[in-house]
Amino acid sequence: MKNVINFIEHEDVIKSELFLQLKCSEAEVKILQQLVKKFLQGNEDMLVLEVLQDLYGADDYTYLDHLTDIKVLLELGWINQRTFTPVKISEVINLELLNGVVGLTSSFLRLLEEGSLELSLPDVKPYADHLEYLQDQFFRIEMYQKMSAIRHNVHEHSLGIDRIQNKGVLPLITSCSPGWIKFAEHFYPKMLKHLSTCKSPQQMFGAVAKTYYAQKLKVDPRDIVVVS
């Protein structure tokens, strides 16, 4: 966490190690610095008005001049609006941002923690011959067959079937989107009993890739990267 400490404790943000990678102005980086401090205090969602007033004071309204900096950070992808209504940043006027809620994006947090956004992916090598290619295809076919069998038999252990047969809570609502789950937890907690306990499709495939497929390929699961 050296990069995190370096970033929040640097009084001259221009000299911080991340400054050049952020491609921001000094004022924009100071806002990010303030957001990181609040994040480390347990605040994932932050009111723009409070952030700007903490930095520039509330007496003479000079903080309003820095709404442009908030908009630039949104456009750069270092922060995002915590809203469930799709909004085009280019169409938002500055004053609309004032009472909005923002948070740090995963891209920024990754940059903050690792000091870089460069992905370290395993080398992709061509097949040595046709036999190696066919072997890989048979692995895939076998995996698809097992997944198909699971899909056809899943109703026996399905949460939805169990709820219907035992007159449980209905309707059963999808749980595949983490964003939707967070929305329900914050705004409709009474609906949580209706949510499925299934993981997201990405999590499910990641588990299959690092267990079944890793075993078939005889590779360490830690060497498999699932990108979605």
N, C-alpha and C positions, 0 to 999 in steps of 0.2 A: 504493500500500500504506500510505497515511497512516493509515487506520483501524486496520489491524493493529498498527502500531507504537504508536499512541495507546492501544489496548486493553491490550497486554501491558506497557507501561511505566508505566501509570497506577497509582500507589500507592494512591490513593483511587478504587476502581472505581466508586463511586456517581457520581463526577464525570466518568466517561468518556462519550464521545459516544454509545456504544451502549447505555448502561445502561437508559434509558427504553424502548427498543425491545425489549429482551430480556424485560422484565416478570418479572424474577427478584429474589430477595432478594440482599443483599450477599454472603452465604456462597455462594450458588449461582453468582454471577458470578465469585467468586474461584476456584471450581473450574473454570469455563470458561476463566478466564485461565491457570490451570495447564495445562489440556489443550491450549490453543493453544501455549503455550511448548514442550510436549513434541512437538506436531505439527510445529512449525518446526524441531525437532531431528531430524526424520525418523521419528517414531513415529506411525503412523496408528491402531494398535490399542494401547490402554492399559489396564493392570490397575487396577481401581478401588482395591484395597488400596494399591498403590504411590502412586497420585495423592493419596489422603487422608493417607497417612503423610508424604508430602513436604510437605503443607500444614500438618498439625496434629501431627506427631511420632508416634512409635510407642511411647512409654514408658507412658503412662497410659490408652491405649485411648479417649481422647476422640474420636478420629477416627470411631469407630462412630456417634456422634451425627449425623454428617453423611451417613450412608447415605440418610437421607430427602431430602437435597438432590440426591443422584444420581438418586433416583427421580423427583423433580419435573422435573429436566432431561430425563429420558427422556420424561416425559409431555408436556412442552412441545415436544419434537421437536428440541432443540438437540444432543442426543447420541443415539446408538442402541447397542443391544447387538450385539456382533459374534458372533452365534450363528446357526446354521442350523436351529435348532429354533424354530418359531413360539411366541412367548411373549406373553401378555397382561400388560402392565405392571401393571394393576390387581390381578392375581392373584399377583404376585411379592412375597414378603416381603423386608424390607430386607437380612437376612443373606444371602439368595441372591445379592445383588448384589456382595457383598464380594470374592469371587474371580472375578467376571465381567470380561469385557473390553468396553470401550466405545470409541467413536470419535466424532468430530465429524461431524454430518450436513452434507450439501451445502447445506441451507437456511441453517445457521449460517455456513458458510464464505462463502456468497454475501453474507450480511448483513455479515460481517466485512470482506469485500473492498470491497463497493460502498456500505456504510453504509445500505442500504435493501433491502427485499424487494419493492418496488413494481415491477411488470412494465411495461416500455415497449413496448407492442404497436402495430403500425401501425393507422391508422384503417380501420374497416370501412365502406365506402360502399355504398349500395343501387345496384342496376343502374339505369342511366339509362333504358333501354327494353328491350323484349322481344328486340331484335336483339342487344344486348350480352349478355343472359342466354343466348341460344341459342349465341352464339359461345363463351362459356365452357363450355357443355355439350359442344360439339363438340371443344374442346380436351381435355376430360376423356375423351371417348370415344376419341379418337385416342391419348391416353396409355395408356388401359386396353388398347387393341388391341396396342400395341407391347409393353406389359408381358406380355400374354398370349402373344405370339409368343416372347418371350424365355423365358417359363416352359415352353412346349412344346418349345423347342429346347435347353433348358439341359442336358438329359441328355448331349448331345454333349461338353460340357465339365465335366460334374459330377465333383466330387472323389470322390463315392461310387461312380459308375460306373467311374471309373479304378481305384479300389482293388479293385473286384470283378474287373475284367478282368485286372488285373496282379497279382492275389493279394496286395494290400497289406494293411495293418493294419486289422482289423475287430474289433468293430463300430465304425461311425462315430457319434460322439456329438455332439449339438447344441452349438453355441457361441453361441446367441442371447442368453444371460443373462450379463451381466458378473459378477453375484454367483456364479453357478455356476462360471465360469472361475476366479474368485479362490479359491473353495472347492477346486477341483481342484488349483490351483497349490500351495496350502498343505498340503492333506491327502492328495492322491492324485497326486503329480507323475508317477508312472509311467504314469498314464492320459492324460497330455497328448498322446501320439502318436495317441490315438483321437479327439481333438477335431477338429471341422470348422473350416475357416478362414473360414467365413462370418461376416459382420458381423451385428449385431442387426437386427431388422426396422425399428426406429426409425432406425438409421444408414443402412440401405438406402434407406428412403423419403426421408430428409433429403437424400441425394445426388441422388435423382431430382428432388425438388422444386427443388433449387438449380441443376440443370443443364437437364434437358429442359423442365420447366415454366417455369423462369425465361426460357429462350430463347423459348418459345411466347408468353409474356406480354410479352416484351421489357422485362423489369425487371432491375435489378441484383440478383444473388443475395444480396447483403448486406442487401437490404431485405426478404427473405423470412424469416419466423420459423416454425419447425416446432415445435409444442407437442404432446407426447404424454404 
